[in-house]
């Protein structure tokens, strides 16, 4: 693996006749938006482009409506070109079943903003000081001298908007990027509504059940406090993955807790744990100790067992 700047990656992509772009498992707006923005730019240059994510679950409607969705192919239909780009995957495991496609590439490029990313490509552009991967993709497009039109800008804006929590924890540079994308023609009001403020009616029942399970552990983390909630398979019924993920942003508002955790059951006995902190605690270190990773204030990991078991494992650790 080699640390690379945007110019080196731009050069590798410019000379490629075909490129495969891989998004991470249970895709969010940053990975899909980054993948489609890069895909659109390459497609318009005559490059044979395919964009894919692991598994056969359908994208949430909000993500499926992003420009460039025509470039998405199912995992089973993936060719796997000689040049493969991973976007927003903190490690090779986040590509799940598509990890082999990345490893088999003649040139593997990893573009990511997670501080826990060890670097797993032939060329790695990893910048933990960036609020999202979409910003890094924009750097590459600028190095390629791509005209960032409204479609490409919209895909990038989706990643920027969601990974900054509607700019609640955005760095100054993210506001500059947002202004540039809005000036390119992005309908910020519409996409904020679609990506952040739109839920199916059944979401309210799910949130009600989950918040009823919310538990405060004041003594956790030397008295900093932990609040957690559980989203089991029953509560998840009929919900897309991103709908359950949105719950952590409600749970984290508890004033008595520095850390928030939401346990989401993807399959019977299989859980994904989302961790958030407000200021003092580095949840990336906690996630790493459980085999996961992420950022200082937003990380996650996977666990197996009953709800009581996976909750107790975290609480005991804190």
N, C-alpha and C positions, 0 to 999 in steps of 0.2 A: 504494500500500500504506500502511496505517495501523497503527501499533502500538496494540494494544487490550488492555484488561484483561478479566478473565473476565466482569465484569458487562456490558460492551458486547457481547461475543459471546453471552452468555446472552440479552440482549434481542433480538438478531438472530434467534436460534434460536426463541425463544418465540413470535415473531410469524409464523413460517414454517409454512405448511400442509404443505409437503413438503420434505424434505432429502435430498441425496445425500452419502454419506460415502465418501471415497476413502482406501484404504490403499496403501502403497508396494509397488513391485515386489519379488518374492521376499519375501513378507510374513513378519514375525516376530511374536512374542507381543505386543510393545508396540503395533505398528500395528493388529493384528487385535483385541487386547483393548481398546484405546482406541476403535476404531471400533464394536465391538459394544456396549461400555458406553454410549457416547453414543447409539447407535441404539436400544438397549433403553429408555433414558430417554425419548427422543422418541416412540418407538412407543407407550409406555404413556400418553402425553399425546394420542394420536390423530393424531400426525403421520405422514404417508406417508413411510416411510424405506426407503432402499436403501443397502446397504453393498457395496463392490466393491474388487477389487484387479486390477492389470493382468495380462493373460495368461490362459491356460486351464489352467495346472497346478493340480492338486488341492492343497488345504491338507494339511499333515501332520495325522495323526489327532489329535494333542494339541490343535491349534488348532481343528480342525473339531468337537471335542467341547465347546468353550466354549459357555456359554449365549448365546442370541441368534444362533446360526449360521443360523437360519431367515431372517434378514434379508439374508444374503449372496446376491447375484445375479451371474450371469456378466457379463463385460464386454460381450458381445454383446446382453445383455438389459437393459442399463442405460438408464434413461430420461434421467437428467441433469436434475435439478430446478433451479429458479432459485437456490436456496441450496445451495452445495456446500462441504463441509468436508474439508480434507486433514489427516490425522493421522499424525504421525511421519515426514513426508517432508522431508528436509533441503533440497530444492530442487524446482522444478517437474519437472525431469528424472526424479526418483525416482518420479514418477507414471507415467512411461513413456507408453504409448499413451493413458492416461486424462488426460494433461495438457491435452488439448483440451477435455475435459469441464469441468475446473476453470476454464480460461480463458474458457469460454463462459458461465459462471454470472453471474447478475445480482449476486450477492454471493458472493465467494470468501473462505473463512475458512481460514487456515493455523494449525494448532496443532502445536507441535514443540519439542523440547528440544536440538536440535543447535546447537552454537556457530557452525558454518559457515553456518547458514541466513540468507540475505540478506533474507528476507521477500518473499513473492510473492503475497500475497492482498490483498483489499480491507481485511480485518481480520486482523492477525497477532498471535497470542499465542505468542511465542518466548521461552523461558527456559532458558538454558544451565546455570543453577544447579539445575535439576530433574533428578533421576536418570532420569526417563522421561517420555514423553508422557502416560502414564496418570495421573500426578499432576496434570498440567495439566487434563486432562479432568475430574478430580474437582473441581478449582476451579470449572470451568464449571458442573458439576452442582450444586455447593453454591450458586452464584450463582442458579441456576434453582430452588433450594429443592426439589431432587429427593430423594426418599427412596431412599437407596442401599441396596437390598436385597441379598440374598445373590447373586443372578445378576449384577447390575451389579458388585458388589464382587469377584466371582470374575474377571470379565473384567479389571478394573483390577489385581487382584493378579497376574494372569498377566504383564502388562507390567512391573510393579514387580519381581517376582521375577526375571525373566529379564534385564532391563536392569541390574540391580545384581549379577549373577552370584551369585544366591542370597544377596544382601546382603553379599557380600564387600567391595564398594567403595561401599556405600550411605552417603549423608549422614544426619545425625541425623533430618531431617524424614521420610526414607523409612521409618524404623522407627516413627515416630508414625503415618504413613499405614498401614503394614502392620498395626499394632495395631488401628486403626479398622476395617480391612477384615476382619480375623480376627474381631473382635467382632461384625461384621455377619453372620457365619456361614460364612465361607470355610473350607473344609477344607484348611488349609495343607499338612498332611502329604501328602494325596493329590495335590494339584496340584504340589507339589515333585517328587514321584515321576514324575508324568505328563510334566511339562514339562522336567525336568532329568535325571532318573535312569532314563529308559526309552529303550532303543535296540533296533532289530531285531538279531538275531544276526549278520546280514551286516555290521553296523557294525564289529564287531571286526576282520574281515578288512580292511576299508577303512582303519581306523585303523592296523593293523599295516603296511600298504603305505605309508601316508602318513608314518608316523614313521620308516620305513626310509629315506625320502627326506630326512629332516630334516638340515639343514646348518647348521653354526655358522660365522659370519664374525666372529671376535673383533675385527678392526680397524675394523669399521663404526662410524660415528658417533663418530669420535675415540676409539676404543677402548671405547665403551660396549657394543658387541657386538650382532649381529643373528643370530637363528635363524629359518630359514624352512623351509617344507615345501610340497610340490606335490600337489594333488588333481586329477589329470587326468580326462578323460572316462571312461577305463577304470575308475579307482578309484571314480568317481561312479556307475557303472552300478547302477541299482536303488535308489540313495539319494535321499532327498528333500533339498532344498537346506539345510534346517536341520541335517540330520545332518552334512553336510560342514562347516558353520559351526562346529559344536561342537569341531572339531579344534583351532582356534586357542587354545582355553582349555587344551589339553594342551601345545601347543608353547610357549606363553608361560611355562611353569613352569621353563624352562631357566635355571639360576642365573647362567650366564655371559653372558647377553644381556639388555640393556635393552629391545630391540625384538624383537617376533615378527611374522612375516608368513606368511600362508597364501595360496597362489595356487590358485584354484578355476576349473576350466575349465567354463563353462556351455554353450558350443557350441564346435565345433572352432576353435581359434585365438582364442577370446574368453574373457577371464579377469576374475574379480572378485578383488581383492586386499584381504584383511583385515589391518589393522595394529593392533598393541597395544603399549603401552609400560608400564613399571612405575612410574617416578617422574620422571625428569629430562627425557625427550624428549617434545616435543609432536608426536605423529604426525599431528595435523590439518594442520599446515603441510606435512608430507611429502605427505599425500593431496591437499591443494589444488594442489601443484605438478604433480600428475598428473591434475588435473581432477576430483578427488573432494572429500571433506570428512568431517565427523563431529565427534568430541570430541578433547580433548587426549590422552587415553589409549586411545581406541578410534575408529579411522577406517577409511576404505576408498576404493578407486577402481577403475575399470575399465581394462583394458589389452587389446591385441591383438597376436598374434604367436605364435611357438613358446614352449614352456616356458622354454627357455634364453634366449630374447630378453627375455621379460617379467621374468624373474628378474634378468638382467644389468642391465636398465634401472634397477631399484630399487637393486641393490647398488652400481652405479656412482654413483648419486645420493647414496648415503650415505657 
